[in-house]
Amino acid sequence: MIYIGHALEKLRELPEESVDCVITSPPYYLLREYGNASAVWDAEPNCEHEWGEEEKVKVRGDFSKALVGNNKKGLDPQVKLLGRFCLKCGAWKGELGHEPSPELYVNHSML
């Protein structure tokens, strides 16, 4: 059977101990934006999150005239949004593949 969707959401729908293998295609680190696909990661239960400032990084290159990929979607490829952290519990809210460090990306990819 093939399930299509966000791997973590689809896996939660399956009965425990009913799967031998899962194959996914996570986004490469800082290479793709899917628009409004942020999630909350590593949150403490019952925390009423207070989100800090959005972290950003400027990337090199000017693709402003390209008509493919993120430009086609109207996203700015020169600035990557790296999410924000909860000031209370340290949870991170952002899009998988846009973590502010490679280590955090690897941790989220291994959930």
C-alpha positions in Angstrom: 0.0 0.0 0.0 1.2 3.5 -0.8 0.3 6.5 1.4 0.9 10.0 0.1 1.2 12.9 2.5 3.3 14.3 5.3 5.2 11.2 6.6 4.8 12.0 10.3 1.0 12.5 10.0 0.5 9.4 7.9 2.5 7.3 10.2 0.4 8.4 13.2 -2.7 7.0 11.3 -1.3 3.5 11.2 -1.8 0.9 13.9 1.3 0.2 16.1 3.6 -2.5 15.0 1.9 -2.8 11.6 4.8 -1.4 9.5 8.1 -3.0 8.6 9.5 -0.3 6.4 8.8 3.4 5.6 10.4 5.2 2.7 10.1 9.0 2.6 11.7 11.8 0.7 12.5 14.5 3.2 13.4 18.0 1.8 17.1 18.7 1.4 18.5 21.1 4.0 17.8 24.7 3.0 17.1 23.9 -0.7 13.3 23.9 -1.1 10.4 25.9 0.3 7.0 24.5 0.2 5.2 27.5 1.5 3.1 27.5 4.7 4.3 24.0 5.8 5.5 24.9 9.2 5.0 22.6 12.2 5.9 22.8 15.9 8.8 20.5 16.9 10.2 19.4 20.3 7.4 21.1 22.3 6.8 20.6 25.9 3.3 19.3 26.6 0.8 22.0 27.7 3.2 24.9 27.0 1.4 28.1 25.9 4.1 29.0 23.4 5.5 32.5 23.2 7.3 32.7 19.9 10.5 34.7 19.4 11.5 36.6 16.3 11.7 34.8 12.9 15.2 33.7 12.2 16.4 34.5 8.6 19.6 33.9 6.6 20.5 35.6 3.4 21.8 33.2 0.7 23.9 34.1 -2.2 22.8 34.2 -5.8 20.1 36.1 -7.7 17.4 34.0 -9.2 14.9 36.8 -9.5 14.3 36.2 -13.2 14.0 32.4 -13.0 10.6 31.0 -13.8 11.1 27.6 -12.0 11.1 26.2 -8.5 10.5 28.6 -5.7 10.4 31.7 -7.9 7.5 30.2 -9.8 5.7 30.0 -6.5 6.5 33.6 -5.7 9.0 32.8 -3.0 12.2 34.8 -2.5 15.2 32.4 -3.0 17.6 35.0 -1.6 16.3 34.9 2.0 15.6 31.6 3.9 13.2 31.7 6.8 14.5 29.5 9.6 11.5 29.5 11.9 11.3 30.7 15.4 11.8 29.3 18.9 9.4 29.3 21.8 10.8 31.5 24.6 9.2 29.3 27.3 10.0 25.7 26.3 12.5 26.0 23.4 10.2 24.3 20.9 10.9 25.2 17.3 8.2 26.3 14.8 9.2 26.0 11.2 9.4 24.0 8.0 11.3 20.8 7.9 14.5 21.4 6.0 14.8 25.0 7.2 16.1 24.4 10.7 18.7 27.0 11.9 21.3 24.2 12.2 22.1 21.0 10.3 22.1 19.1 13.7 18.5 20.2 14.4 17.5 19.2 10.8 19.0 15.7 11.3 17.2 15.3 14.6 13.9 16.2 13.1 14.5 13.9 10.1 15.1 11.0 12.4 11.7 11.2 14.3 
